[in-house]
Amino acid sequence: MQQAIYLAGRGAISCIGNNVAENIAALREGSAGLGPIRYLSTVHAASFPVGEVKATNTELAQMAGWSGTNSRTSLLGFIAAREALQNAGLWENDRVKQQINGKRLRIGLISSTTVAGMDLTENFFPAFLENAAAGKLRYVRQHEAGATTERIAAGLGIKDYLNTISTACSSSANAIMLGARLLKAGQLDIVLAGGTDALSKFTLNGFNTLMILDQQLCQPFDKQRRGLNLGEGAGFLVLVNEKTAALLGGNYTVKLAGYANANDAHHQTASSPDGTGSYLAMKGALEMAGVEPAAIGYINLHGTGTQNNDSSESTAIQRLFGDRFPAMSTTKSYTGHTLAACGALEAIYSAVSLEEQVLFPSLRVQQPVIEEPGVVVTQLRQVTGLRHVLSNSFGFGGNCSSLFFSLT
Amino acid sequence: MFINGASAISPLPVFDALTKGINFEFLTAAKGRVAEPDYSNLIDPKLIRRMSRIIRMGVVTALDALKQAAIANPDAILTGTAFGCLEDTGVFLKRLVENKEEMLTPTAFIQSTHNTVGAQVALLLKCHSYNNTYVQRAHSFELSLLDAQLWLTEHAGQAVLVGAADELTDYSYSLLERFGTFKHQCGGEGAAYFLVQSAASASSWAEIETIHTLYQPTEEELLELVRSISAPAKEQPVDLILSGEENHDEKAHLYMNVKAAAGDNIPVVNYKQFCGTYPTASAFACWLGAYWLKTGTIPAGWGPVMPAKRILIYQTDNLGYHSLILLKAC
């Protein structure tokens, strides 16, 4: 029997809200946060809609209570991570609460990011290219992925364990997975796991060279889909094992019952036509949870809106579920693709689906990729008896991860 | 956890060490670039040409470690990289600035992703196993090793490919030099991969007895840990310390105190004089320690008189990252 891992707290910031409540309200209202670029300085501002967090860096710094030069990635990450600790009752005197009933708990921060402090680096680079001695060094101090996690950890007061994962778009799903493993092994008592990515010129231009950006609002899991919209944000979950759950005395309703990471081993950026990696990830997560495919009530899809991903993912689902499809939708139609953050944000949305017995619709779907009526959720749907959901995150490098959440 | 295959590429030519030995020379080039071996025996030259230096050295050491252990398809591929694929990141950034975000090509962007090395290994092997990449500064390699150790306790009998890779580019050298990183020590880079399993085999190099990471500990916490690692080994003391200490290191007193806490009069070899300074240099040290334990060829005067049985690797930096890896002969 697998030891249970409970979701004890959550925090989110994205283009649809600066906290979890705002995110969920937008999902319930069917209100996307995508639109023209307002905050990122780029020549492509008029070309591609994106999902920007609706705040300048100065405003984010005020929310965080931070001063000095900080990467937008660190700011977003801290704001979501702090909310998760507050939500778990583990925030006291402006830092993480480590003593519970006289016991000093070991707390780990497992963050993830793909761009890290690139938002600062790309502002530094023009001067540096002109003259290697030019440019202010404080703008590259947070370039490294590990540096953004350090900054977040310093803000939270976490020192016991720091780690950063960077596996492209599956990063925060892998952070959650590692957190669960460390908790099961008893190496940590509490894990704050998630991911953060700010929008940057680097990623916007990179995805543009791959010609997978939609110039309109994206239509993931629609036959007429044209590509993805990039987003930004951060999501963090507080995970605890059974021992810590007993100590905290929380009444946790959702547990992480399974997870798996598999590699597609097909291409550096493209997914295989038969969806091998995603199939193996979903199958592995189900096997760990000891649940048959038929018991899955809902899949929060990776569902980016690219031709390639949605075709590969739907093929993998078909392989696993046959013609008995669970309901499914993609919340990237609200948030855009938040890269390293999406696994954690969508884990949070999945947990709320379980708790509130509600399925959030995919927006703008006219001709669903899976035609069977009702499979691709297009209207807010109240359900009963939803017990198990899958959340998919697939990334460059063939990195595919699936998380399996159940009601306790 | 046993190292049943190990391979490294470093500024010190070590790739063929098992057959050719090592001619130890201190690194003198300010930008310590790796001595690249002839890759053609291990990988298709057409593929090699498309790879940046970090991908080349990562992929080739990974394949070499697998070959030694006769493992075709590992059950997990774990990679640590503090900086990621800097060459391609720099190329894409430069073009982005110079071309004002227009007329860019995807290759550099595609290969700039931090998980490229681990992904390329999986792609070449057609390996669908668990694949992860850790990017936590000077703990990137150690966190990968710790995951390997945990994975092997969860999955009995499996084989894990685990390693680290970092490259030094002209841009990163200029920047790190401005931060003072190379004031007393040459810059370095390198890749090392290990095939680890729970049981020893005919191809074993060494056993990894313990791995510890500490972030900004008090000195007492650090020394207590060093004593606790060294204490159970009273009958079999630490014979040699592979130390990350640099020339004129600001942390010299810490290195001295760690040495004293590990035991009396233990010989010390400062490994960064061979591989240069970079955050995942401990992966090179792990390879070198395993090599010495396997071959018993520590140069005269550097190590104990008797063949070394236990080697402790310790490194720290100015950011407060500390790590300890204890290797044992098998």
HADDOCK unambig.tbl for C-alpha pairs under 7 A between the chains (distance, minus, plus):
assign (segid A and resid 43 and name CA) (segid B and resid 101 and name CA) 6.81 0.50 0.50
assign (segid A and resid 126 and name CA) (segid B and resid 97 and name CA) 6.22 0.50 0.50
assign (segid A and resid 132 and name CA) (segid B and resid 174 and name CA) 6.54 0.50 0.50
assign (segid A and resid 144 and name CA) (segid B and resid 83 and name CA) 6.16 0.50 0.50
assign (segid A and resid 145 and name CA) (segid B and resid 135 and name CA) 6.26 0.50 0.50
assign (segid A and resid 146 and name CA) (segid B and resid 135 and name CA) 5.81 0.50 0.50
assign (segid A and resid 146 and name CA) (segid B and resid 136 and name CA) 4.32 0.50 0.50
assign (segid A and resid 146 and name CA) (segid B and resid 137 and name CA) 5.42 0.50 0.50
assign (segid A and resid 159 and name CA) (segid B and resid 215 and name CA) 6.08 0.50 0.50
assign (segid A and resid 160 and name CA) (segid B and resid 215 and name CA) 6.93 0.50 0.50
assign (segid A and resid 163 and name CA) (segid B and resid 136 and name CA) 5.53 0.50 0.50
assign (segid A and resid 164 and name CA) (segid B and resid 134 and name CA) 5.87 0.50 0.50
assign (segid A and resid 164 and name CA) (segid B and resid 135 and name CA) 5.37 0.50 0.50
assign (segid A and resid 164 and name CA) (segid B and resid 136 and name CA) 5.31 0.50 0.50
assign (segid A and resid 165 and name CA) (segid B and resid 133 and name CA) 5.82 0.50 0.50
assign (segid A and resid 165 and name CA) (segid B and resid 134 and name CA) 4.76 0.50 0.50
assign (segid A and resid 165 and name CA) (segid B and resid 135 and name CA) 5.87 0.50 0.50
assign (segid A and resid 166 and name CA) (segid B and resid 114 and name CA) 5.94 0.50 0.50
assign (segid A and resid 166 and name CA) (segid B and resid 115 and name CA) 6.35 0.50 0.50
assign (segid A and resid 166 and name CA) (segid B and resid 133 and name CA) 5.74 0.50 0.50
assign (segid A and resid 166 and name CA) (segid B and resid 134 and name CA) 6.35 0.50 0.50
assign (segid A and resid 166 and name CA) (segid B and resid 135 and name CA) 6.52 0.50 0.50
assign (segid A and resid 167 and name CA) (segid B and resid 114 and name CA) 6.77 0.50 0.50
assign (segid A and resid 167 and name CA) (segid B and resid 115 and name CA) 5.22 0.50 0.50
assign (segid A and resid 167 and name CA) (segid B and resid 132 and name CA) 6.56 0.50 0.50
assign (segid A and resid 167 and name CA) (segid B and resid 133 and name CA) 6.07 0.50 0.50
assign (segid A and resid 168 and name CA) (segid B and resid 113 and name CA) 6.88 0.50 0.50
assign (segid A and resid 202 and name CA) (segid B and resid 93 and name CA) 6.97 0.50 0.50
assign (segid A and resid 205 and name CA) (segid B and resid 101 and name CA) 6.64 0.50 0.50
assign (segid A and resid 206 and name CA) (segid B and resid 106 and name CA) 6.47 0.50 0.50
assign (segid A and resid 206 and name CA) (segid B and resid 109 and name CA) 5.54 0.50 0.50
assign (segid A and resid 209 and name CA) (segid B and resid 104 and name CA) 6.18 0.50 0.50
assign (segid A and resid 209 and name CA) (segid B and resid 105 and name CA) 5.64 0.50 0.50
assign (segid A and resid 209 and name CA) (segid B and resid 106 and name CA) 4.99 0.50 0.50
assign (segid A and resid 210 and name CA) (segid B and resid 106 and name CA) 5.92 0.50 0.50
assign (segid A and resid 261 and name CA) (segid B and resid 130 and name CA) 5.19 0.50 0.50
assign (segid A and resid 261 and name CA) (segid B and resid 131 and name CA) 6.92 0.50 0.50
assign (segid A and resid 262 and name CA) (segid B and resid 128 and name CA) 5.47 0.50 0.50
assign (segid A and resid 262 and name CA) (segid B and resid 129 and name CA) 5.26 0.50 0.50
assign (segid A and resid 262 and name CA) (segid B and resid 130 and name CA) 4.93 0.50 0.50
assign (segid A and resid 262 and name CA) (segid B and resid 131 and name CA) 6.68 0.50 0.50
assign (segid A and resid 263 and name CA) (segid B and resid 127 and name CA) 6.90 0.50 0.50
assign (segid A and resid 263 and name CA) (segid B and resid 128 and name CA) 4.29 0.50 0.50
assign (segid A and resid 263 and name CA) (segid B and resid 129 and name CA) 5.83 0.50 0.50
assign (segid A and resid 263 and name CA) (segid B and resid 130 and name CA) 6.51 0.50 0.50
assign (segid A and resid 263 and name CA) (segid B and resid 131 and name CA) 6.45 0.50 0.50
assign (segid A and resid 264 and name CA) (segid B and resid 128 and name CA) 5.85 0.50 0.50
assign (segid A and resid 265 and name CA) (segid B and resid 122 and name CA) 5.58 0.50 0.50
assign (segid A and resid 265 and name CA) (segid B and resid 123 and name CA) 4.34 0.50 0.50
assign (segid A and resid 265 and name CA) (segid B and resid 126 and name CA) 5.17 0.50 0.50
assign (segid A and resid 265 and name CA) (segid B and resid 127 and name CA) 6.04 0.50 0.50
assign (segid A and resid 265 and name CA) (segid B and resid 128 and name CA) 6.04 0.50 0.50
assign (segid A and resid 266 and name CA) (segid B and resid 123 and name CA) 6.14 0.50 0.50
assign (segid A and resid 267 and name CA) (segid B and resid 123 and name CA) 6.86 0.50 0.50
assign (segid A and resid 268 and name CA) (segid B and resid 119 and name CA) 6.98 0.50 0.50
assign (segid A and resid 269 and name CA) (segid B and resid 110 and name CA) 6.89 0.50 0.50
assign (segid A and resid 277 and name CA) (segid B and resid 128 and name CA) 6.80 0.50 0.50
assign (segid A and resid 397 and name CA) (segid B and resid 115 and name CA) 6.52 0.50 0.50
assign (segid A and resid 397 and name CA) (segid B and resid 116 and name CA) 6.11 0.50 0.50
assign (segid A and resid 397 and name CA) (segid B and resid 119 and name CA) 4.66 0.50 0.50
assign (segid A and resid 398 and name CA) (segid B and resid 119 and name CA) 6.66 0.50 0.50
assign (segid A and resid 399 and name CA) (segid B and resid 131 and name CA) 6.89 0.50 0.50
